[in-house]
Amino acid sequence: MTEARLKAQVIVQSAIRRASMRGIAATVARRGDPDAGAVYVKVNRGPEIGCTVLAPTRDYEREVTFWRRVTGDGPVPEADADAFIERERRIDPDLWVLEIEDREGWHPFGEDAE
């Protein structure tokens, strides 16, 4: 049985609302397909610390979706994060990119990312 999936635009709007409620800046850096585009999150912790890019990953055995750090375990320079996103955008032109600016690294999809 297929799990119902929220539209990408709804996911992004909800994330921006959650960030706003915490006083954290969140912007749509790239708008993708409103229904079916994947959503990546660029967490920008400032130029001294760097950025992390998160992408949703499906665990079919546990039947859950979690957010995975696709740029490695630690923050990377913003130029590296942007280059990664651009490569992914070439593969998936429907891709959404949500940018969160928070020095602590908060993002609206849970405390832990694998």
The 8 nearest C-alpha neighbors of each residue, nearest first, counted from 0:
[[1, 2, 3, 62, 59, 4, 60, 63],
 [2, 0, 3, 4, 62, 59, 63, 57],
 [1, 3, 4, 0, 62, 5, 63, 64],
 [4, 2, 1, 5, 0, 6, 35, 62],
 [3, 5, 2, 6, 7, 1, 35, 34],
 [6, 4, 7, 9, 10, 3, 34, 8],
 [5, 7, 34, 9, 8, 35, 4, 10],
 [8, 6, 10, 34, 9, 33, 36, 35],
 [7, 9, 33, 11, 10, 6, 12, 34],
 [8, 10, 12, 6, 7, 11, 13, 5],
 [11, 9, 7, 13, 8, 12, 14, 6],
 [10, 12, 14, 8, 13, 9, 15, 7],
 [13, 11, 9, 15, 14, 10, 8, 16],
 [12, 14, 16, 10, 11, 15, 9, 17],
 [13, 15, 11, 17, 16, 12, 107, 18],
 [16, 14, 18, 12, 13, 17, 25, 19],
 [15, 17, 19, 13, 14, 18, 20, 12],
 [18, 16, 14, 20, 19, 15, 13, 107],
 [17, 19, 23, 15, 21, 20, 16, 14],
 [18, 20, 22, 16, 21, 17, 23, 15],
 [19, 21, 17, 18, 22, 16, 23, 15],
 [22, 20, 18, 19, 23, 17, 16, 24],
 [21, 23, 19, 20, 18, 24, 17, 25],
 [24, 22, 18, 21, 19, 25, 101, 100],
 [23, 25, 100, 99, 18, 19, 22, 26],
 [26, 24, 99, 15, 98, 18, 23, 100],
 [27, 25, 98, 97, 28, 99, 24, 15],
 [26, 28, 97, 29, 96, 98, 30, 25],
 [29, 27, 96, 97, 26, 98, 30, 95],
 [30, 28, 96, 95, 27, 31, 97, 94],
 [29, 31, 95, 27, 96, 28, 32, 94],
 [32, 30, 93, 95, 94, 36, 33, 29],
 [31, 33, 36, 93, 34, 35, 94, 30],
 [34, 32, 8, 7, 31, 35, 36, 6],
 [35, 33, 6, 7, 32, 36, 8, 5],
 [34, 36, 32, 7, 6, 33, 37, 93],
 [37, 35, 93, 32, 94, 31, 7, 34],
 [36, 38, 94, 95, 7, 35, 39, 93],
 [39, 37, 95, 96, 94, 36, 7, 40],
 [40, 38, 54, 96, 53, 95, 97, 37],
 [39, 41, 97, 53, 52, 96, 98, 42],
 [40, 42, 52, 98, 51, 43, 97, 99],
 [41, 43, 99, 51, 50, 98, 100, 40],
 [42, 44, 50, 100, 45, 99, 41, 49],
 [45, 43, 102, 101, 49, 48, 50, 104],
 [44, 46, 47, 43, 48, 49, 102, 50],
 [45, 47, 49, 48, 44, 76, 77, 43],
 [46, 48, 45, 49, 44, 76, 102, 50],
 [49, 47, 46, 45, 44, 74, 50, 76],
 [50, 48, 76, 74, 75, 46, 44, 45],
 [51, 49, 43, 74, 75, 42, 77, 44],
 [50, 52, 74, 42, 41, 70, 75, 53],
 [51, 53, 41, 40, 70, 69, 68, 42],
 [54, 52, 68, 40, 67, 39, 69, 66],
 [53, 55, 39, 67, 66, 56, 69, 40],
 [56, 54, 66, 65, 67, 64, 57, 53],
 [57, 55, 65, 64, 66, 54, 67, 58],
 [56, 58, 64, 59, 63, 65, 55, 62],
 [59, 57, 63, 60, 62, 61, 64, 56],
 [58, 60, 62, 61, 57, 63, 64, 56],
 [61, 59, 62, 58, 63, 57, 64, 56],
 [60, 62, 59, 63, 58, 64, 57, 65],
 [63, 61, 59, 60, 58, 64, 57, 2],
 [64, 62, 58, 61, 57, 65, 59, 60],
 [63, 65, 57, 56, 58, 55, 66, 62],
 [64, 66, 56, 55, 67, 57, 63, 112],
 [67, 65, 55, 112, 54, 53, 56, 113],
 [66, 68, 113, 112, 53, 54, 69, 55],
 [69, 67, 53, 70, 52, 71, 113, 112],
 [68, 70, 71, 53, 52, 67, 54, 51],
 [71, 69, 68, 52, 51, 80, 72, 75],
 [72, 70, 69, 73, 68, 74, 51, 75],
 [71, 73, 68, 74, 70, 69, 113, 51],
 [74, 72, 71, 75, 51, 70, 50, 68],
 [73, 75, 50, 51, 49, 48, 76, 72],
 [74, 76, 49, 50, 79, 77, 51, 80],
 [77, 75, 49, 79, 78, 50, 80, 74],
 [76, 78, 80, 79, 50, 49, 81, 75],
 [77, 79, 81, 76, 80, 82, 75, 83],
 [80, 78, 82, 76, 77, 81, 83, 75],
 [81, 79, 77, 83, 82, 78, 84, 50],
 [80, 82, 84, 78, 83, 79, 77, 85],
 [83, 81, 79, 85, 84, 80, 78, 86],
 [84, 82, 80, 86, 81, 85, 79, 87],
 [83, 85, 87, 81, 82, 86, 88, 80],
 [84, 86, 88, 82, 87, 83, 81, 89],
 [87, 85, 83, 89, 88, 84, 82, 90],
 [86, 88, 84, 90, 85, 89, 91, 83],
 [89, 87, 91, 85, 92, 90, 86, 94],
 [88, 90, 86, 87, 91, 92, 85, 84],
 [91, 89, 87, 88, 92, 86, 85, 94],
 [90, 92, 88, 93, 89, 94, 87, 36],
 [91, 93, 88, 94, 89, 90, 31, 36],
 [94, 92, 31, 36, 32, 91, 95, 37],
 [95, 93, 31, 37, 36, 92, 91, 88],
 [94, 96, 31, 38, 30, 29, 37, 39],
 [97, 95, 29, 39, 28, 40, 38, 27],
 [96, 98, 27, 40, 28, 26, 41, 39],
 [99, 97, 41, 26, 25, 40, 42, 28],
 [98, 100, 25, 42, 24, 43, 41, 101],
 [101, 99, 43, 24, 44, 42, 25, 98],
 [100, 102, 44, 104, 103, 105, 99, 43],
 [101, 103, 44, 104, 45, 100, 43, 105],
 [104, 102, 101, 105, 44, 100, 106, 43],
 [103, 105, 101, 102, 44, 42, 106, 43],
 [106, 104, 103, 101, 107, 110, 42, 102],
 [105, 107, 108, 104, 109, 99, 42, 110],
 [108, 106, 14, 109, 17, 18, 105, 110],
 [109, 107, 106, 110, 66, 14, 111, 65],
 [110, 108, 111, 107, 106, 112, 66, 105],
 [109, 111, 112, 108, 105, 106, 107, 104],
 [112, 110, 109, 113, 66, 108, 65, 67],
 [111, 113, 66, 67, 68, 110, 65, 109],
 [112, 67, 68, 66, 111, 65, 72, 69]]
